[in-house]
Amino acid sequence: YTIQVDGIDVDLIVPMGDVRGTLVVLPGWNFPRDSWRKNSRIEKMAETAGLILVLPEMGKTLYETEYFPETQMKWHKSPGSPFIKEKLIAELQARYLILRPGQKNFLIGLSTGGRGVAMLALENPGLFTAGAAFSGDFAQEKMKLERINISVYGPYNEKRWMGRDNPNARVAEWKMPIYLSHGLSDEVVPPQQTQVFADAIRAKSEDLVDFHLKAGFGHDYRFWDAELDAAFAFFEKYLQAR
């Protein structure tokens, strides 16, 4: 099914068999919402796992919580994180009775969508059962010259770059179990982005993070598809838990 939420297209893919939970699938920066489906096994694996897929068209967003006077690029009238929380999740809860508290709700994202996994977990505490983020960026202050960061947050400023929109700076709030991985040959997002975030979560609780750096992989679907087996095995633990 394709629905519209506040003018944004969202695909819903429902498994043929028993439904055990829902997986929100976040694309990379300016990747179309069907990029995951066309380039990986995610649809087949969700079918086997009994997970509804939710694939929103997120375009060029950093899952920001607000726009600033310095913001040059606005993906939508609503910033990314409020759109997901106040529009998309609210619509799916009311209309389809999914993504409700107490249900088995999961997140997965790649690249900027990996950052989105962290932002949505933080902005919706307790809603998501577990998540997986591949090749994500979580500490933007370590990438001060990154053009897409500047387009949303303006030139480096501690308040804008180190506050609510910095997942690594909010680790004290972290509650969701997460599978994190990054290719060591990634030339788009430094592997240190995931390393730093994983170390920060691990310092809080070893049980909340499963972290892997993978040699011989870069920033592409060859890596992201290969990581689906481990991510779905990670989700399965929480699907079976009461």
C-alpha positions in Angstrom: 0.0 0.0 0.0 1.1 3.6 -0.6 -0.5 6.3 1.6 0.2 10.0 2.0 0.9 11.5 5.4 1.0 15.3 5.4 1.9 15.2 1.7 4.7 12.6 2.1 4.4 9.2 0.4 4.8 6.2 2.6 4.8 2.6 1.5 3.4 -0.1 3.8 4.3 -3.8 3.0 2.3 -6.3 5.0 3.5 -10.0 5.2 1.3 -12.7 3.9 1.5 -14.7 7.1 1.2 -13.8 10.8 2.2 -10.2 11.7 4.6 -10.1 14.7 5.6 -6.5 14.6 6.5 -3.4 12.5 9.8 -2.2 11.1 10.3 1.5 10.1 12.8 1.6 7.3 14.8 4.8 6.9 16.7 5.5 3.7 20.0 7.4 3.2 20.3 11.1 2.3 18.2 11.7 -0.8 17.7 8.0 -1.4 14.1 7.1 -2.6 12.0 5.2 -0.2 12.1 2.1 -2.3 15.9 2.1 -2.4 16.1 -0.6 0.4 13.6 -2.8 -1.4 15.3 -2.6 -4.8 18.9 -3.1 -3.5 18.6 -5.5 -0.6 16.7 -8.5 0.7 14.8 -6.5 3.3 11.4 -7.3 1.9 12.0 -11.0 1.8 13.5 -11.0 5.3 10.6 -9.0 6.7 8.2 -11.4 5.2 10.0 -14.3 6.9 10.1 -12.5 10.2 6.5 -11.4 10.1 7.2 -7.7 10.1 5.2 -4.9 8.5 7.6 -2.6 6.6 7.0 1.2 6.8 9.0 3.1 4.2 8.6 6.9 4.3 10.0 9.2 1.6 12.4 11.1 3.8 14.4 12.9 1.1 17.0 15.4 2.4 16.5 15.4 6.2 18.9 14.9 9.1 15.9 14.0 11.3 16.3 17.4 12.9 14.0 18.4 15.7 13.7 22.0 14.6 14.7 24.5 11.9 16.9 27.5 12.8 17.5 30.9 11.3 20.7 29.4 9.9 18.9 26.5 8.2 19.3 26.7 4.4 17.7 23.4 3.5 14.2 22.4 4.7 13.1 19.0 3.4 9.4 19.6 4.4 7.3 22.1 6.3 7.9 19.9 9.4 11.4 19.0 10.5 12.2 15.3 10.1 11.9 14.1 13.7 8.6 15.9 14.5 7.2 14.7 11.2 7.8 11.1 12.1 6.6 11.5 15.7 3.6 13.8 15.3 2.4 13.0 11.8 3.6 9.5 10.6 3.5 7.6 13.9 0.3 9.3 15.0 -1.4 8.4 11.7 -0.3 4.8 11.7 -1.4 4.3 15.3 -4.8 5.8 14.7 -5.5 4.4 11.2 -3.8 1.0 11.2 -3.3 0.3 14.9 0.4 -0.2 14.5 3.5 1.4 16.1 1.5 1.6 19.3 3.2 1.4 22.8 3.6 -2.1 23.9 3.8 -3.6 20.4 6.9 -5.0 18.8 8.2 -1.9 17.0 11.6 -1.8 15.3 13.8 0.7 13.4 16.4 0.2 10.7 18.4 2.8 8.7 21.5 3.3 6.6 23.8 6.3 6.4 21.7 9.4 7.3 18.9 6.9 8.0 21.2 5.3 10.6 21.3 8.7 12.3 17.5 8.8 12.0 17.3 5.5 13.9 19.1 7.2 16.8 17.1 10.4 16.6 13.7 8.6 16.5 14.7 6.3 19.4 15.6 9.4 21.5 12.5 11.4 20.5 10.1 8.5 21.1 11.5 6.9 24.3 10.0 3.5 25.1 8.2 3.2 21.8 10.7 1.1 19.8 11.7 -2.4 20.9 15.1 -2.4 19.2 16.9 -0.9 16.2 19.7 -1.3 13.7 21.9 1.4 12.1 24.4 0.9 9.4 27.1 3.4 8.4 25.4 6.2 10.4 26.6 9.6 11.7 25.9 10.3 15.3 28.4 13.0 16.4 28.2 15.8 13.9 30.6 18.0 15.8 33.4 15.7 14.5 32.3 16.6 10.9 32.2 20.4 11.1 32.8 20.9 7.4 30.2 18.4 6.2 28.0 20.3 3.8 24.7 18.7 4.7 25.2 19.4 8.4 25.9 23.0 7.6 22.8 23.2 5.4 20.6 22.3 8.3 22.4 23.6 11.3 24.5 26.4 9.9 28.2 26.9 10.5 29.4 25.1 13.7 27.8 26.5 16.8 27.8 24.5 20.1 24.1 25.1 20.9 22.8 24.0 17.5 25.4 21.2 16.9 25.7 19.8 20.4 22.2 19.9 21.8 19.0 18.0 21.2 20.0 17.0 17.6 23.3 15.3 18.6 22.6 11.6 19.4 26.1 11.1 20.9 25.6 14.0 23.3 22.3 12.5 24.5 23.6 9.0 25.4 22.5 9.5 29.0 18.9 9.2 27.7 19.5 6.1 25.7 17.2 3.1 26.4 16.8 1.1 23.1 18.9 -2.0 22.3 20.7 -1.3 19.0 22.7 -3.2 16.4 25.4 -0.9 15.1 27.8 -1.6 12.2 30.1 0.3 9.8 32.4 -0.7 7.0 36.0 0.1 7.7 36.5 1.2 4.0 33.7 3.7 4.2 34.9 6.9 2.4 31.6 8.8 2.9 30.9 8.6 6.6 34.0 7.9 8.8 33.7 4.6 10.8 34.7 6.6 13.9 31.1 8.0 13.9 29.7 4.6 14.8 32.7 3.7 17.0 32.2 6.8 19.2 28.5 6.2 19.5 28.8 2.5 20.3 31.5 3.3 22.9 29.3 5.9 24.6 26.3 3.5 24.7 28.5 0.6 25.9 29.9 2.8 28.7 26.3 3.2 29.9 25.2 -0.4 29.4 26.9 -3.3 27.6 23.5 -4.9 27.1 22.2 -2.1 24.9 24.6 -2.3 22.0 25.9 -5.0 19.6 28.6 -3.3 17.6 30.7 -4.4 14.6 33.3 -2.8 12.3 33.6 -4.8 9.1 36.8 -4.9 7.0 36.5 -4.9 3.3 33.2 -3.0 3.1 32.4 0.6 2.1 29.3 2.8 2.0 27.0 0.8 -0.3 24.4 -1.9 -0.5 27.0 -4.6 -0.8 27.6 -3.9 2.9 24.1 -2.9 4.0 22.5 -6.0 2.5 25.2 -8.3 4.0 24.4 -6.8 7.4 20.7 -7.7 7.3 21.2 -11.2 8.5 22.8 -10.0 11.7 20.3 -7.2 12.2 17.3 -9.5 11.8 18.8 -12.1 14.1 19.2 -9.2 16.6 15.5 -8.3 16.1 14.5 -11.9 16.5 15.7 -12.0 20.1 13.3 -9.2 21.0 10.4 -10.6 18.9 10.6 -13.7 21.0 10.9 -12.0 24.3 7.8 -11.3 26.3 
